[in-house]
Every structure is written in C-alpha cells, then in structure tokens.
Amino acid sequence: MGLAIEYYSDVLCIWGYSAKIKIDEMKKEFSDQIAINYRYTPLFVDMHAMLEKNWADKGGLQGYNKMMHKLNAMFPYVEIHPEIGLKNLPRSSASCHQFLKAIGLLEQRGEITSDDAENTLLEQMDWLIRLGFFRDVQDVAKQSVLMSYAEQLKIPAASVEALLVNGEAMAALASCTTDNKQALIEGSPTFVLNEGRQKLYGNVAYRIIAANIRALLEKTAGSDKDKPVWY
C-alpha cells in the first residue's frame, strides 16, 4: 500500500501548479513506498470575487497578471501564459474539483484505467486542467473544456456525466471539503503525513518533504523501533 500522503491543493493555485515537479520527484524517488491521495481545497471557489477583493487596490487583474509572472521567475520549469488572469478567467475551481472527483471514482471502481504506468487518469486530468489554466488560458471551469480533456484521455463522457448528474461526484467533493476543515488545512498546497501529525504547507523545499518521508519510512520499516519518540 505504501506510506499514505494526503496532498491538498487547488487547481487554480500557482503554488500547487509549481509543486508538480515535487510530486514527480517523490514518485521517482520513493516509487511504490508511498501512496499519494489527491484532495482538493476550495481556495478559488469564487475566483472572480476573490481577485476583485484581494487585488482591488493592487492594480486589479493587471496587478494579478504581473504578480503571476513575477512568481514564474522563481520556478521557470512551468509555463505561464502572457495573458494569465486577463483572458478566459474561470469562475470557480469547484467545477474542476468535482470533475476530478468523478474521474477518481471511476478509477476506484475499475471502470477506467490508465495506459500510463507512471500516472493515473486522475493525475493526468489534474495536470491537464492546471496546464489549461496557467499555460493555455482556457476557462477550465466550463464543462465543455473539461470534457475535451476527458476525450483527450479517452475517458467516456457518459460515465463522467452520470456521476456529475446523480450527485456522487459532488458528494465526494463535499466530503473532501469536510476533511479539509477537520484536518485544519490552511491552504494550497499542503502535504499531510503521519496520519495528520505532520503538515507541510506552502512552498516547502523538496528536500524537506523528502526528509519527512524518509524518517517515516524508516520508522515503518522498524529500523527506528527501539528509539524514543523524540529522537
């Protein structure tokens, strides 16, 4: 099963976008020793209202755009579109998260499977949505855009639509939101380890995340079983 890691993020969060390189490195370094559970936190549940409030006295959407490109200089390994925030601004990340929950449910039930040995269909869809917003400035809140990604991944639209219509995807997302509150998640991205005892929130360096994982794997393996808990 592997060491459980709960990964909380919002698909419209630039810090979550830039954290993809850390996820990839974790999977490369620790492979089947870890199991990443993707959860979604509603940071941009009303993106328009949030940006209007937070950027009203900082240049509005132009100011937001400039900030995004300034941050991009910190992590040039991801792409940011020149018109980010100025064109096709999504209304909410919630529709994206609900769609992702539908994909996750279908995978859990074995109704769809990934041809990619390295990434599940949920992981692939998650990344397509982030690329769609940050790199391609698409309105990823729209179901038509999300369905185009599903078609790209050869996920049957009818299967996804069924879970969106009957409320199962929404129920899964609501449970995820409840878990956010119970786990006291502060924002995106957040890595939660050791059954909630260790939370790594924000732009945490990979070496710090990896050190936490190694320590827990050593304890699980029994090499530290005789050491005191403070060691």
HELIX and SHEET records of a PDB file:
HELIX    1   1 ILE A   14  SER A   18  1                                   5    
HELIX    2   2 LYS A   20  PHE A   30  1                                  11    
HELIX    3   3 SER A   31  GLN A   33  5                                   3    
HELIX    4   4 MET A   47  TRP A   55  1                                   9    
HELIX    5   5 GLY A   60  ASN A   72  1                                  13    
HELIX    6   6 ALA A   94  GLN A  108  1                                  15    
HELIX    7   7 LEU A  121  PHE A  134  1                                  14    
HELIX    8   8 GLN A  143  GLN A  152  1                                  10    
HELIX    9   9 ALA A  157  VAL A  165  1                                   9    
HELIX   10  10 GLU A  168  GLN A  182  1                                  15    
HELIX   11  11 ASN A  194  GLY A  196  5                                   3    
HELIX   12  12 TYR A  206  ALA A  221  1                                  16    
SHEET    1   A 4 ILE A  34  TYR A  40  0                                        
SHEET    2   A 4 LEU A   3  SER A   9  1                                        
SHEET    3   A 4 THR A 190  LEU A 193 -1                                        
SHEET    4   A 4 GLN A 198  TYR A 201 -1                                        
END                                                                             
